Amino acid sequence: MQKILQKGTIGRNIQRIRKEKGMTQEDVVRELQLHGRGISIAHFGHIEQGRKNIWDVDLVLLKQIFKVEYEEFFVGITPDRT
């Protein structure tokens, strides 16, 4: 497993998608747990707030749970041009 480091945009996109799907954080965490991912509601909330990074496998599961394409998680993200 690999962590995806985020600056908050992925988390905001996860929150946006979750709300568009009419799901609560509890709903999503329950689905993740049914797929064997032990995650708490507090931890999931921190991911949405951009305070915690997300594991790649969790992003794969969220894609399946939300029934969206990966691009949805990366809306608004542009490469740093430093």
N, CA and C of each residue as an Amber inpcrd file, in Angstrom:
protein
   246
   0.8340000  -1.1760000   0.0000000   0.0000000   0.0000000   0.0000000
   0.8800000   1.2400000   0.0000000   0.3780000   2.2590000  -0.6420000
   1.0560000   3.5520000  -0.6990000   0.1030000   4.6350000  -0.2320000
   0.6490000   5.5910000   0.5030000  -0.1580000   6.7480000   0.8740000
  -0.0890000   7.7730000  -0.2370000  -1.2110000   8.4100000  -0.4870000
  -1.2670000   9.5160000  -1.4310000  -1.2420000  10.7830000  -0.6010000
  -0.1790000  11.5520000  -0.7350000  -0.0520000  12.7880000   0.0150000
  -0.9400000  13.8330000  -0.6210000  -1.7000000  14.5330000   0.2030000
  -2.6230000  15.5050000  -0.3430000  -2.4900000  16.8330000   0.3870000
  -2.8650000  17.8740000  -0.2940000  -2.8960000  19.2050000   0.3050000
  -4.3330000  19.6320000   0.5680000  -5.2380000  18.6910000   0.5900000
  -6.6230000  18.9860000   0.8960000  -7.5780000  18.8640000  -0.2650000
  -7.0920000  18.9850000  -1.4900000  -7.9990000  18.9730000  -2.6380000
  -8.6480000  17.6110000  -2.8360000  -7.9040000  16.5500000  -2.6830000
  -8.4960000  15.2220000  -2.8370000  -9.5720000  15.0250000  -1.7730000
  -9.2790000  15.4350000  -0.5600000 -10.2470000  15.3160000   0.5220000
 -11.5160000  16.1050000   0.2430000 -11.3690000  17.3290000  -0.2470000
 -12.5470000  18.1440000  -0.5860000 -13.3420000  17.4940000  -1.7080000
 -12.6350000  16.8910000  -2.6720000 -13.3300000  16.2090000  -3.7650000
 -14.0620000  14.9690000  -3.2560000 -13.4580000  14.2390000  -2.3280000
 -14.1360000  13.0800000  -1.7400000 -15.4060000  13.5430000  -1.0370000
 -15.3060000  14.6240000  -0.2830000 -16.4780000  15.1530000   0.4160000
 -17.5670000  15.5840000  -0.5730000 -17.1540000  16.2720000  -1.6350000
 -18.1080000  16.7170000  -2.6510000 -18.8290000  15.5270000  -3.2840000
 -18.0660000  14.5150000  -3.6630000 -18.6490000  13.3250000  -4.2950000
 -19.5930000  12.6300000  -3.3220000 -19.1500000  12.4750000  -2.0760000
 -19.9850000  11.8180000  -1.0630000 -21.3280000  12.5270000  -0.9290000
 -21.2810000  13.8450000  -0.8390000 -22.5180000  14.6130000  -0.6970000
 -23.3810000  14.5090000  -1.9500000 -22.7550000  14.5400000  -3.1320000
 -23.5100000  14.3900000  -4.3830000 -24.2290000  13.0430000  -4.4390000
 -23.6160000  12.0310000  -3.8400000 -24.2070000  10.6870000  -3.8230000
 -25.2250000  10.5340000  -2.7000000 -25.3900000  11.5830000  -1.8830000
 -26.3630000  11.5290000  -0.7940000 -25.9490000  10.6240000   0.3420000
 -24.6440000  10.4920000   0.5500000 -24.1320000   9.6050000   1.5850000
 -23.5810000  10.4150000   2.7550000 -23.6770000   9.8400000   3.9460000
 -23.0490000  10.4260000   5.1140000 -21.6510000   9.8260000   5.2710000
 -20.8550000  10.4310000   6.1410000 -19.5480000   9.8460000   6.4340000
 -19.7240000   8.4460000   7.0020000 -20.7420000   8.2730000   7.8280000
 -21.0130000   6.9630000   8.4210000 -21.3030000   5.9190000   7.3450000
 -22.0660000   6.3150000   6.3240000 -22.3770000   5.4000000   5.2180000
 -21.1000000   4.9340000   4.5270000 -20.2150000   5.8910000   4.2430000
 -18.9810000   5.5580000   3.5220000 -18.0860000   4.6750000   4.3740000
 -17.9330000   5.0300000   5.6400000 -17.0860000   4.2320000   6.5330000
 -17.6290000   2.8150000   6.6530000 -18.9420000   2.6760000   6.7490000
 -19.5570000   1.3470000   6.8160000 -19.2080000   0.5340000   5.5760000
 -19.3060000   1.1630000   4.4010000 -18.9670000   0.4690000   3.1490000
 -17.4870000   0.0730000   3.1290000 -16.6250000   0.9830000   3.5610000
 -15.1960000   0.6590000   3.6110000 -14.9470000  -0.5220000   4.5500000
 -15.6060000  -0.5120000   5.7030000 -15.4350000  -1.5940000   6.6620000
 -15.9500000  -2.9180000   6.1100000 -17.0390000  -2.8770000   5.3490000
 -17.5560000  -4.0960000   4.7280000 -16.5630000  -4.6880000   3.7310000
 -15.6830000  -3.8240000   3.1910000 -14.6470000  -4.2730000   2.2660000
 -13.3300000  -4.5540000   2.9820000 -13.3590000  -4.6140000   4.3120000
 -12.1770000  -4.9990000   5.0720000 -11.2440000  -3.8650000   5.4620000
 -11.6430000  -2.6220000   5.2450000 -10.8010000  -1.4810000   5.6050000
 -11.2580000  -0.9340000   6.9430000 -10.4540000  -1.1430000   7.9710000
 -10.7800000  -0.6570000   9.3030000 -10.4560000   0.8210000   9.4300000
 -11.4360000   1.6630000   9.2650000 -11.2370000   3.1010000   9.3230000
 -12.3610000   3.6830000  10.1850000 -12.0150000   4.6630000  10.9930000
 -13.0270000   5.2870000  11.8470000 -13.6620000   6.4800000  11.1330000
 -14.8080000   6.9010000  11.6510000 -15.4680000   8.0770000  11.0920000
 -14.5760000   9.2980000  11.2790000 -13.9300000   9.3930000  12.4340000
 -13.0350000  10.5390000  12.6940000 -11.8890000  10.5730000  11.6930000
 -11.2860000   9.4150000  11.4200000 -10.1790000   9.3690000  10.4590000
 -10.6670000   9.7580000   9.0640000 -11.8230000   9.2400000   8.6720000
 -12.3730000   9.5860000   7.3570000 -12.6420000  11.0870000   7.2830000
 -13.1660000  11.6500000   8.3530000 -13.3960000  13.0980000   8.3970000
 -12.1130000  13.8820000   8.2220000 -11.0270000  13.3940000   8.8160000
  -9.7260000  14.0530000   8.6660000  -9.2220000  13.9600000   7.2300000
  -9.5110000  12.8680000   6.5480000  -9.1430000  12.7490000   5.1330000
  -9.9080000  13.8010000   4.3320000 -11.2070000  13.9150000   4.5800000
 -12.0020000  14.9070000   3.8570000 -11.5150000  16.3290000   4.1220000
 -11.0300000  16.5900000   5.3280000 -10.5380000  17.9210000   5.6910000
  -9.1120000  18.1640000   5.1930000  -8.4720000  17.1400000   4.6520000
  -7.0980000  17.2770000   4.1810000  -6.0820000  17.2130000   5.2940000
  -6.5020000  16.7640000   6.4700000  -5.5940000  16.6690000   7.6140000
  -4.8720000  15.3380000   7.6720000  -5.3700000  14.3500000   6.9590000
  -4.7410000  13.0250000   6.8640000  -4.6170000  12.6540000   5.3960000
  -3.5910000  11.8930000   5.0920000  -3.4180000  11.3910000   3.7350000
  -4.2580000  10.1280000   3.5630000  -4.4300000   9.7160000   2.3260000
  -5.2800000   8.5660000   2.0310000  -4.4430000   7.4500000   1.4260000
  -4.7750000   6.2290000   1.7860000  -4.1030000   5.0690000   1.2010000
  -4.6510000   4.8290000  -0.2000000  -3.7870000   4.3400000  -1.0730000
  -4.2010000   4.0570000  -2.4440000  -5.3560000   3.0580000  -2.4950000
  -5.3320000   2.0450000  -1.6380000  -6.4050000   1.0500000  -1.6590000
  -7.7450000   1.6600000  -1.2420000  -7.7010000   2.6590000  -0.3520000
  -8.9400000   3.3250000   0.0420000  -9.5170000   4.1250000  -1.1190000
  -8.6420000   4.7410000  -1.9140000  -9.1100000   5.4860000  -3.0810000
  -9.7450000   4.5360000  -4.0990000  -9.1590000   3.3640000  -4.2640000
  -9.7290000   2.3540000  -5.1660000 -11.1190000   1.9360000  -4.6750000
 -11.2400000   1.7010000  -3.3800000 -12.5430000   1.3240000  -2.8230000
 -13.5590000   2.4480000  -2.9420000 -13.1270000   3.6920000  -2.7030000
 -14.0440000   4.8210000  -2.8270000 -14.5480000   4.9660000  -4.2570000
 -13.6760000   4.6850000  -5.2210000 -14.0970000   4.7130000  -6.6270000
 -15.2360000   3.7240000  -6.8440000 -15.0990000   2.5430000  -6.2640000
 -16.1330000   1.5170000  -6.4100000 -17.4040000   1.8930000  -5.6480000
 -17.2480000   2.4000000  -4.4380000 -18.4010000   2.7610000  -3.6120000
 -19.1950000   3.8910000  -4.2610000 -18.4810000   4.9230000  -4.7260000
 -19.1480000   6.0840000  -5.3130000 -19.5460000   5.8710000  -6.7690000
 -18.9550000   4.8510000  -7.4090000 -19.2070000   4.5840000  -8.8330000
 -18.8500000   5.8090000  -9.6880000 -17.6060000   6.2640000  -9.5210000
 -17.0890000   7.4030000 -10.2760000 -15.7570000   7.0090000 -10.9100000
 -15.2960000   7.8440000 -11.8090000 -13.9780000   7.6640000 -12.4150000
 -12.9310000   8.3140000 -11.5030000 -11.6910000   7.8700000 -11.5980000
 -10.6180000   8.4170000 -10.7590000 -10.4660000   9.9290000 -10.9330000
 -10.7370000  10.4180000 -12.1220000 -10.5720000  11.8420000 -12.3940000
 -11.3720000  12.7080000 -11.4250000 -12.4970000  12.1860000 -10.9410000
 -13.3380000  12.9490000 -10.0190000 -12.5930000  13.3200000  -8.7390000
 -11.6630000  12.4760000  -8.3130000 -10.9070000  12.7460000  -7.0920000
  -9.8640000  13.8410000  -7.2890000  -9.5200000  14.1380000  -8.5270000
  -8.4280000  15.0570000  -8.8180000  -8.8910000  16.3740000  -9.4750000
 -10.2040000  16.6390000  -9.4480000 -10.7500000  17.8780000 -10.0070000
 -10.1170000  19.0640000  -9.2770000  -9.6130000  20.0210000 -10.0520000
  -9.0530000  21.2310000  -9.4650000  -7.6030000  21.1460000  -9.0690000
  -6.9840000  20.0010000  -9.2630000  -5.5750000  19.8460000  -8.9070000
  -4.7210000  20.1580000 -10.1320000  -3.7990000  21.0800000  -9.9660000
  -2.8710000  21.4280000 -11.0410000  -1.4540000  21.2080000 -10.5290000
  -0.5450000  20.8530000 -11.4210000   0.8320000  20.6340000 -10.9890000
   1.4920000  21.9290000 -10.5240000   2.3230000  21.8000000  -9.4910000
   3.1190000  22.9510000  -9.0560000   4.1770000  23.2220000 -10.1170000
   4.3160000  24.4500000 -10.4710000   5.3200000  24.8300000 -11.4900000
   6.3570000  25.7050000 -10.8160000   7.2070000  25.0360000 -10.0260000
   8.2460000  25.7930000  -9.3070000   9.5850000  25.6650000  -9.9760000
